[in-house]
Every structure is written in C-alpha cells, then in structure tokens.
C-alpha cells in the first residue's frame, strides 16, 4: 500500500490522479498503481468491452474456444457469466497478486482447469494459454488508446502493469507444471500480443459462435434491440483485423466506425480535462449494478439518437445544396 502521507494528499487537487500515480514507485508500489487505476478509471461499460474483446482474442487458439463452449454458459447464461467473471477478477485488481485472497482465487482456477483438462487433455498445457490472457489484462486499454490516437500510459505506469501481470502469471499452473516465458517488459508484452494475433490459427465454427455470443452479451446488456448493431460495431472497432477475419465477425461498417471513434475520443478528452473522481468508481457487481446499467443504457440511447438526427440533418442539408 502507499504511505499514509501519499494517501492523504492524493485527493488534494482536482487533477490528482496522474501526479499521485507518478509519485509511486513502479518497482515496489505496482499493486497500488494498478489498484488506483482500477478504482478510479474503470467503469462497467468499459470493463464489459474489455471482457468481450479479451476473450475473443484468447480463443483464437482453437483449443481455447473448445474449452470456452464446453460448459455452454457463454451461450445460455451470458449475463450471469459476465457478472460472475467481474466478481471473480475484482480482487485481482483491488487486492493484488501478493494477497492471500488472490492466491487462493487463482489456486481455485488452477483446480478448475485441471478438472476440465481431464475431459479436454492438453487444453492448459502450453505457456501461451496463460501468457496471452495475462498480457491482455494490461494491453486492452493501451490498444484502445492507440486505436483512437490518444496518449497511452507513461512508461512509469506501463512498468507497474508489467510487474502486476507477471506476478499474476506466476501464480498459474499448466497441466505439466509451472508456467514460464512471460515477456521481460511492457514492450515485450506488446510484441507478444502482436505475434499471437498474427499466428496462423485456423478459423473454427466454435470460435465464431463463441465470439458472436460474447458480443451479444455486450449488446443485450447496454443497448435496446434496435441498436444492437451499434454494440456489435463497438466491439469489432477495437479488435485487430486478423481476429475479425479469423472469427468471421466483419466487415466493419465504415460509416459507423467514425462516430464510434469520435465518441470514444471525446470520452478520453473529457477524462483528461474534467476533475478526477474523488470516490472509487470500480464497477462492483452489487445490488445497484442493474440501476447503473439501465441509466447508462438510457444515456447511450439518447446520445446515439442525437447523433443519428444530426447525421440525417447534415445529409439533408448537403443534398439540398448539391
């Protein structure tokens, strides 16, 4: 944990977050850096995009999609699976890999993997099966910012993310024993992810169906049915081209990609200029979660409706002068 002096001083100004993070030592206070980022920059909407995108990337490996569809929960209980996943992973970010709670959590996950491996042998016996999921926990935000052309995290914060991911990774076990081969630094994580996405995995029907089901979960949670196509486009906007082709999710709708990118750029701009939150905003899945989703769904619908009306008026105006 950070010192009491730092903790007391971190909320002293409107834009306290970045100075506070930069005041921490990424070699010794990396858990506090990640904890603070999770508590004060994540919301349920972004976390849902991350959940869907990261799983879609990981299941490019055919054995990954086979394991994901094995229980059929990704199809039959989409929302329950998302909520359970957020509840399960929350302590990883908040408590950190040095905590007994997280160590027990990952030990339980190792046991689950081994039980499934009895029916699907070889599914969790490669280092890549664990490197890619751990890498993506840090790279989702980095890749989104790069896609949008907005500033990425500083090397200081990237170093903390690398250490956090590496420590999480070291708690896993594959079928034949300890895992190994995690990238040496943050740039190595980026290069590993790019290499993984370029691998010549074959396209599979299970990979396609699981990917579509994951995207449907996001669409159903955040958008009324007539706007599900917008939710679908949001997800594939932030996926690599190779992944879209492999899972047969495209093509992207270029006319819709532009307003989506614009809205997300505005979101990051507002985050940069508005006062930083004083209270943690990490989306704990408590009794208030449904109300938050309903409120944000209404807001998203209103924003998208205004964008559609503006686009229609602009098109009509241009046509009038043509």
C-alpha positions as CSV (number, residue, x, y, z in Angstrom):
1,X,0.0,0.0,0.0
2,X,1.1,3.6,-0.5
3,X,2.2,5.6,2.5
4,X,-0.4,7.4,4.7
5,X,1.2,10.8,3.6
6,X,0.6,10.0,-0.1
7,X,-2.8,8.6,0.6
8,X,-3.9,11.7,2.5
9,X,-2.5,14.0,-0.2
10,X,-3.7,12.3,-3.3
11,X,-7.2,13.9,-3.3
12,X,-5.9,17.4,-2.7
13,X,-6.5,18.8,-6.2
14,X,-9.0,18.4,-9.0
15,X,-6.5,16.6,-11.2
16,X,-4.8,14.5,-8.5
17,X,-4.8,11.1,-10.2
18,X,-1.8,11.3,-12.6
19,X,0.5,13.1,-10.1
20,X,-0.3,10.5,-7.5
21,X,0.4,7.6,-9.8
22,X,3.7,9.1,-10.9
23,X,4.7,9.6,-7.2
24,X,4.5,5.9,-6.6
25,X,7.5,3.5,-7.3
26,X,6.5,1.0,-10.0
27,X,9.1,-1.4,-8.6
28,X,7.7,-1.6,-5.1
29,X,4.2,0.0,-5.3
30,X,3.0,-1.5,-8.5
31,X,0.0,-3.0,-6.8
32,X,-1.1,0.4,-5.6
33,X,-0.7,1.8,-9.1
34,X,-2.9,-0.9,-10.6
35,X,-5.4,-0.7,-7.7
36,X,-5.7,3.1,-8.1
37,X,-6.2,2.8,-11.9
38,X,-8.9,0.2,-11.4
39,X,-10.7,2.1,-8.7
40,X,-10.7,5.5,-10.4
41,X,-10.7,5.0,-14.2
42,X,-12.7,1.8,-14.9
43,X,-16.5,1.7,-15.3
44,X,-18.8,-1.2,-16.1
45,X,-19.3,-0.3,-19.7
46,X,-15.5,-0.2,-20.5
47,X,-15.0,-3.3,-18.4
48,X,-17.6,-5.2,-20.5
49,X,-15.8,-4.2,-23.7
50,X,-12.6,-5.5,-22.2
51,X,-14.2,-8.7,-21.1
52,X,-15.6,-9.5,-24.5
53,X,-12.6,-8.3,-26.5
54,X,-10.0,-10.2,-24.4
55,X,-11.9,-13.5,-24.5
56,X,-12.3,-13.1,-28.3
57,X,-8.5,-12.6,-28.7
58,X,-7.7,-15.6,-26.4
59,X,-10.0,-18.0,-28.2
60,X,-8.2,-17.5,-31.5
61,X,-6.4,-20.6,-30.3
62,X,-8.9,-23.4,-31.3
63,X,-8.4,-25.3,-28.0
64,X,-9.4,-22.1,-26.2
65,X,-12.7,-21.8,-28.0
66,X,-13.3,-25.5,-27.4
67,X,-12.8,-25.0,-23.6
68,X,-15.0,-21.9,-23.6
69,X,-18.0,-23.5,-25.2
70,X,-17.6,-26.7,-23.1
71,X,-20.0,-25.7,-20.3
72,X,-22.3,-23.7,-22.8
73,X,-22.6,-20.9,-20.2
74,X,-21.3,-18.4,-22.8
75,X,-24.5,-19.2,-24.8
76,X,-27.1,-20.0,-22.2
77,X,-26.2,-17.6,-19.3
78,X,-24.4,-14.7,-21.0
79,X,-25.1,-12.1,-18.4
80,X,-24.6,-14.4,-15.5
81,X,-21.2,-15.4,-16.9
82,X,-20.2,-11.7,-17.3
83,X,-21.2,-10.8,-13.7
84,X,-19.5,-13.9,-12.3
85,X,-16.3,-13.0,-14.2
86,X,-16.2,-9.4,-12.9
87,X,-16.9,-10.6,-9.3
88,X,-14.1,-13.2,-9.7
89,X,-11.5,-10.9,-11.1
90,X,-12.2,-7.8,-9.0
91,X,-9.9,-8.9,-6.1
92,X,-7.1,-9.4,-8.6
93,X,-7.1,-5.7,-9.3
94,X,-8.0,-4.4,-5.9
95,X,-6.1,-6.7,-3.6
96,X,-3.2,-7.6,-5.9
97,X,-1.4,-10.9,-6.5
98,X,0.5,-10.7,-3.2
99,X,-2.7,-11.1,-1.2
100,X,-3.8,-14.4,0.1
101,X,-7.2,-13.9,-1.3
102,X,-5.9,-13.6,-4.9
103,X,-3.6,-16.6,-4.4
104,X,-6.5,-18.7,-3.3
105,X,-8.6,-17.4,-6.2
106,X,-6.0,-18.4,-8.8
107,X,-5.4,-21.7,-7.0
108,X,-9.1,-22.5,-7.3
109,X,-8.9,-21.5,-11.0
110,X,-6.0,-23.9,-11.5
111,X,-8.0,-26.7,-10.0
112,X,-10.9,-25.9,-12.3
113,X,-8.5,-26.0,-15.3
114,X,-7.2,-29.4,-14.2
115,X,-10.7,-30.8,-13.9
116,X,-11.7,-29.7,-17.4
117,X,-8.3,-31.0,-18.7
118,X,-9.4,-34.5,-17.7
119,X,-12.1,-34.2,-20.4
120,X,-10.1,-31.9,-22.7
121,X,-6.5,-33.0,-22.3
122,X,-3.8,-30.6,-23.5
123,X,-6.1,-27.5,-23.2
124,X,-4.0,-25.9,-20.5
125,X,-0.5,-27.4,-21.1
126,X,1.1,-24.5,-23.1
127,X,2.6,-21.4,-21.7
128,X,0.8,-19.3,-24.3
129,X,-2.5,-20.5,-22.8
130,X,-1.6,-18.3,-19.8
131,X,0.6,-15.6,-21.2
132,X,-2.0,-14.2,-23.6
133,X,-4.8,-13.8,-21.0
134,X,-2.4,-12.1,-18.6
135,X,-0.9,-9.8,-21.2
136,X,-4.3,-8.7,-22.4
137,X,-5.4,-7.6,-18.9
138,X,-2.8,-4.7,-19.3
139,X,-3.0,-4.2,-23.0
140,X,-6.7,-3.7,-23.6
141,X,-6.6,0.0,-22.5
142,X,-3.2,0.5,-24.2
143,X,-4.5,-0.9,-27.5
144,X,-7.8,1.1,-27.3
145,X,-5.9,4.3,-26.8
146,X,-3.5,3.5,-29.7
147,X,-6.5,2.8,-32.0
148,X,-8.1,6.1,-31.0
149,X,-4.8,8.1,-31.4
150,X,-4.9,9.4,-27.8
151,X,-1.9,9.4,-25.4
152,X,-1.1,6.0,-23.9
153,X,0.1,5.4,-20.3
154,X,3.5,6.7,-19.3
155,X,6.5,4.2,-19.1
156,X,6.1,4.6,-15.3
157,X,2.6,3.1,-15.3
158,X,3.5,0.6,-18.0
159,X,6.2,-0.8,-15.8
160,X,3.7,-1.3,-13.0
161,X,1.3,-3.0,-15.3
162,X,4.1,-5.4,-16.5
163,X,5.1,-6.3,-12.9
164,X,1.4,-6.9,-11.9
165,X,0.7,-9.1,-14.9
166,X,3.9,-11.1,-14.4
167,X,3.1,-11.8,-10.8
168,X,-0.4,-12.9,-11.7
169,X,1.0,-15.1,-14.4
170,X,3.4,-16.8,-12.0
171,X,0.5,-18.0,-9.8
172,X,-0.8,-20.2,-12.6
173,X,0.0,-23.9,-13.3
174,X,-0.3,-25.7,-16.6
175,X,-1.1,-29.4,-16.8
176,X,2.6,-30.4,-16.7
177,X,3.8,-28.0,-14.1
178,X,4.8,-24.3,-13.6
179,X,4.4,-21.8,-16.3
180,X,7.3,-19.9,-17.9
181,X,8.2,-17.5,-20.7
182,X,6.5,-14.2,-19.7
183,X,7.7,-11.2,-21.6
184,X,10.6,-9.2,-19.9
185,X,8.9,-5.8,-20.1
186,X,5.8,-3.9,-21.3
187,X,7.1,-3.6,-24.8
188,X,7.7,-7.3,-24.8
189,X,4.0,-7.8,-23.9
190,X,3.0,-5.6,-26.8
191,X,5.2,-7.6,-29.2
192,X,4.0,-10.9,-27.8
193,X,0.3,-9.9,-28.3
194,X,1.1,-8.8,-31.9
195,X,2.8,-12.1,-32.6
196,X,-0.1,-14.1,-31.1
197,X,-2.6,-12.3,-33.2
198,X,-0.6,-12.9,-36.4
199,X,-0.3,-16.7,-35.8
200,X,-1.9,-18.9,-38.4
201,X,-4.7,-20.2,-36.3
202,X,-7.4,-21.9,-38.3
203,X,-10.9,-20.4,-38.3
204,X,-13.3,-22.7,-36.4
205,X,-17.1,-22.7,-36.0
206,X,-16.8,-22.9,-32.2
207,X,-14.6,-19.8,-32.3
208,X,-17.1,-18.0,-34.4
209,X,-20.1,-18.9,-32.4
210,X,-18.4,-18.2,-29.0
211,X,-17.2,-14.8,-30.3
212,X,-20.7,-13.9,-31.5
213,X,-22.2,-15.0,-28.2
214,X,-19.7,-12.8,-26.3
215,X,-20.6,-9.8,-28.4
216,X,-24.3,-10.5,-28.0
217,X,-23.9,-10.3,-24.2
218,X,-22.5,-6.8,-24.5
219,X,-25.2,-5.7,-26.9
220,X,-28.0,-7.1,-24.8
221,X,-26.7,-5.5,-21.6
222,X,-26.2,-2.0,-22.9
223,X,-28.4,-1.4,-26.0
224,X,-32.1,-1.8,-26.9
225,X,-32.6,-4.4,-29.6
226,X,-32.9,-1.9,-32.5
227,X,-29.4,-0.6,-31.6
228,X,-27.6,-4.0,-31.1
229,X,-25.8,-3.4,-34.3
230,X,-24.1,-0.4,-32.7
231,X,-22.9,-2.5,-29.8
232,X,-21.6,-5.1,-32.2
233,X,-19.7,-2.4,-34.1
234,X,-18.2,-1.0,-30.9
235,X,-16.6,-4.4,-30.1
236,X,-15.1,-5.1,-33.6
237,X,-13.9,-1.5,-33.8
238,X,-11.3,-2.4,-31.2
239,X,-10.4,-5.8,-32.4
240,X,-7.4,-6.5,-34.7
241,X,-8.2,-7.1,-38.4
242,X,-6.7,-10.6,-38.2
243,X,-9.0,-11.5,-35.3
244,X,-12.1,-10.2,-37.1
245,X,-11.2,-12.3,-40.2
246,X,-10.4,-15.4,-38.2
247,X,-13.7,-15.4,-36.3
248,X,-15.7,-14.2,-39.3
249,X,-17.0,-11.1,-37.4
250,X,-16.7,-8.5,-40.2
251,X,-16.5,-6.5,-42.2
252,X,-16.6,-3.3,-40.2
253,X,-19.2,-0.7,-41.1
254,X,-17.0,2.3,-42.1
255,X,-19.9,4.7,-41.8
256,X,-20.5,3.7,-38.2
257,X,-16.8,3.4,-37.2
258,X,-16.2,7.1,-37.5
259,X,-18.9,8.3,-35.0
260,X,-17.9,5.4,-32.6
261,X,-14.3,6.5,-32.7
262,X,-15.3,10.2,-32.2
263,X,-17.4,9.4,-29.2
264,X,-14.6,7.4,-27.5
265,X,-12.1,10.2,-28.3
266,X,-14.4,12.7,-26.7
267,X,-14.8,10.3,-23.7
268,X,-11.0,10.3,-23.2
269,X,-10.8,14.0,-23.7
270,X,-13.4,14.6,-21.0
271,X,-11.5,12.3,-18.7
272,X,-8.4,14.4,-19.3
273,X,-10.0,17.8,-18.7
274,X,-12.6,17.1,-16.1
275,X,-11.8,16.8,-12.3
276,X,-10.7,13.3,-11.4
277,X,-13.2,11.3,-9.3
278,X,-12.9,11.6,-5.5
279,X,-14.6,8.2,-4.9
280,X,-13.7,4.8,-6.4
281,X,-15.8,4.0,-9.4
282,X,-14.8,0.4,-10.0
283,X,-18.0,-1.5,-11.0
284,X,-18.6,-3.8,-8.1
285,X,-21.5,-6.1,-9.0
286,X,-23.8,-5.2,-6.1
287,X,-27.5,-4.6,-5.9
288,X,-27.0,-1.2,-7.6
289,X,-25.5,-2.7,-10.8
290,X,-28.8,-3.1,-12.6
291,X,-29.7,0.5,-11.9
292,X,-26.4,1.7,-13.3
293,X,-26.8,-0.4,-16.4
294,X,-30.3,0.9,-17.0
295,X,-29.2,4.5,-16.5
296,X,-26.3,4.2,-18.9
297,X,-28.3,2.3,-21.5
298,X,-30.8,5.2,-21.5
299,X,-28.0,7.7,-21.8
300,X,-26.3,5.8,-24.7
301,X,-29.7,5.5,-26.5
302,X,-30.2,9.3,-26.2
303,X,-26.7,10.1,-27.4
304,X,-26.9,7.8,-30.3
305,X,-30.3,9.1,-31.2
306,X,-28.9,12.7,-31.2
307,X,-26.0,11.6,-33.4
308,X,-28.4,9.9,-35.9
309,X,-30.6,13.0,-36.0
310,X,-27.6,15.3,-36.5
311,X,-26.3,13.0,-39.3
312,X,-29.7,13.0,-41.0
313,X,-30.0,16.8,-40.9
314,X,-26.4,17.2,-42.2
315,X,-27.1,14.8,-45.1
316,X,-30.3,16.6,-46.0
317,X,-28.5,20.0,-45.9
318,X,-25.7,18.7,-48.1
319,X,-28.2,17.2,-50.5
320,X,-30.1,20.5,-50.7
321,X,-27.1,22.3,-51.9
322,X,-25.9,19.6,-54.3
